[in-house]
């Protein structure tokens, strides 16, 4: 753990220096630097005779990046299914980009035919951060998955909001607009989490949710994970069952692994159904997060095979869905899990 903290400290020093340098450079210069990997990727694909569209999304697309702090997230879009040989070439291109440009962040790949099977599981709020994808693949209606969007926002930005919320002001403003939140300034990570949970419109009397407990549990979980860099196993091994209940519903995709490791998965599931009664907000959150996870797994399947680990993950997600009453939502999500299995086995038509 000490080695990880030292590496993190060195990274933060380099990052602070980069941010300082960025303030001295014109914005068009820093933006051009961020776009360089896009130009290189397009050139390399061209000489390899690979037809694809490549573009920036998220903060760089909206020209709101903070030099030295923001990553460049890239989208690759293919109108036809990519052969295994071509896929290897493309992944080598991406690996080369990461070696030369350390600020390259998440890289996602979409094959148009496969995308048609999974687009319905995506969040309209999240996909609004990639407008060129929505232009390339038109869809009539998408679920906003607002609760999942907000919880994954704070999951990704908690440590940055803890360190310097002023550097996140552009992103906070854009996310507030996306989620139709009241435009206010947040002074830190806890303040942002508080504002996010208010969007859930939790009524303690009718929904039987201890709002302060939920806030405290999520805040502690996020602090340990994002600031202290503790593993979920260390964080959850001595926590009471109510902590497991809330995390199983708010972050099931993260909670499952630790619960299985600590031999608490089955025990928690046996009490979760009763716990969630009269708590529709939390049940909605759980279903949204499963949909979010199906979409997230799909967007990364281009880069990995259906390993035994991923198969078990899908099995456990389905096991969680099975404890709740079968309805249109759970059936829809189970179909998505089934499609992921077919995709991993190369049998999705």
ABEGO torsion letter per residue (X at the ends): XAAAAAAAAAAAAAAAAAAAAAAABBAAAAAAAAAAAAAAAAAAAAAAGBBBBBBBBEAAAAGABBBGABBBBBBBBBABBBBAAAAAAAAAAAAAAAAABAABBBBBBBBAAAAAAAAAABBAAAAAABAAAAAABBBABBBAGAAAAAAAAAAAAAAAAAABAAAAAAAAAAAAAAAGBBBBBBAEAAAAAAAAAAAAGBBAAAAGBBAAAAAAAAAAAAAAAAAAGBBAAAAAAABBAAAAAAAAAABAAAAAAAAAAAGAAAAAAAAAAAAABGBAAAAAAAAAAAAAAAAAAAAAAAABBBBAAAAAAAAAAAAAAAABBBBAAAAAAAAAAAAAAAAAAGABX
